[in-house]
Amino acid sequence: MINTIVSELGPWIWWVVGLILLGLEIIIPGIFLLWIGIAAMIVGLASFLLWESGIWPWQVQLTIFAILAVASSYIGKKYIADRGRESDEPLLNQRTQRLIGRKATLDEPIENGRGRIKLDDTLWVIEGPDLKAGDTIEIVSANSNRLAVKQA
């Protein structure tokens, strides 16, 4: 059955497989099918060159495809991992961590080591030394939704 399909489609079978894999990469993104699709396209290119020779049966094509798929996936993973993207905002999704070092003025006093402060549009629970309203504080650490402060 495989022999019939391969002989009828010829070297185009690999181009069809490669394009299907590349199309699936667009539908199901993950940068994995891309490398396997590239391997299929390389085997397709080799098939155009070697189709008439006796050294290119479907078993050899499938073996070369498997080897190239593993190799291109490995190389692709290394390429993607080595791109080391440094963000200009490393704490973008860590809202409480972004507040560390920020200074603010207390609207309410800190009593018995606890208080509240409004920063931007959020009311935060703060912990620190007892201070009166109007004092300036600095945020020194953040734990979940609680901020530790000291007098600035």
Summary of the structure (lengths in Angstrom):
residues: 152
radius of gyration: 30.4
end to end distance: 78.9
largest distance: 89.9
contacts: 391
relative contact order: 0.10
helix: 46%
strand: 21%
